[in-house]
């Protein structure tokens, strides 16, 4: 056999043996290179966004080892307030618990009715954040809201984020809108126009909204009106329907924010962080932000589960809430309480729902 051919075969055999014996090391080297590159890009994003205390290697840790949790779940409370310029900027029109299961790697959204009664505070739950801030301007609103959720629903809240509606609107515009399948079309003839709360005649305070059934592409302003509408005729005028619409839009926005085209766009990431920072009140430490990103990636392919607490029967015919007579006990207001005033039963119902999701 030709000596050159023999030497070539020996060289190829030696190279193959080296690759096989050192394959693990090579993979690790490539991985380190990729992570270093990604880390450098991420640091660039962090620097541009003005975020100073983030340790990017936290991303490599299990989120459960970094974030607070109870019984294998981390519960986030998301409150949507009207924001400056409205007649009641601290009222939480939107209240959602996002409960993440580490075992199933999925996220469940629980919509909280704004009229839920908090016995210890003698008020509806949508006023709790406002009263907390009045008592203690720096962080009191979040503390009291978390306490109210534990009292009524029995869920410990580990992290809370309060956003005003301009963040919601601007984030949707940043991802070029969201696609929403409107299950039931509706018209709302009394949607309040911002800044015209005291205008005369009274009819000038409102505009008419119409959403057709089927596929709808919505920009931020339109999506915000879609989730806030409360005066439509029929079932779509109820808070329960509004809760479902809120969950639908939140899920659509999440998909857009986690899409590859957004994740790799450094400018949009920086812009999103700045939007969030300017319109966010939270008790989430910046140091755990990489763990939140990791948690989002871990749940990306899982569908978002949804729970709506209602005074109308669910799919099993169970109505877990009720509207009691507007007596002095409830300050003569229209409120919602646990069915038969049995709050432990409400809490067990929610626990069972979460465990079965």
Secondary structure, 3 states (H helix, E strand, C coil): CCHHHHHHHHHHHHHHHHHHHCHHHHHHHHHHHHHHHHHHHHHHHHHHHCCCCCCHHHHHCCHHHHCCCECCEEEEEEEEECCCCCCCCCCEEEEEEEEEECCCCEEEEEECCCCEEECCCCEEHHHHHHHHHHHCCCCHHHHHHHHHHHHHHCCCCCEEEEEEHHHHHHHHHHCCCEEEEECCCEEEEEEECCCCCCCCCHHHHEEEEEECCEEEEECHHHHHHHHHCCCCCHHHHCHHHHHHHHHHHHHHHHHHHCCHHHHCCHHHHHHHHHHHHHCEEECCCHHHHHHHHHHHHHCCCCCCEEEECCCCCCCCCCCCEECCCCCHHHCCCCCEEEHHHCHHHHHHHHHHHHHCC
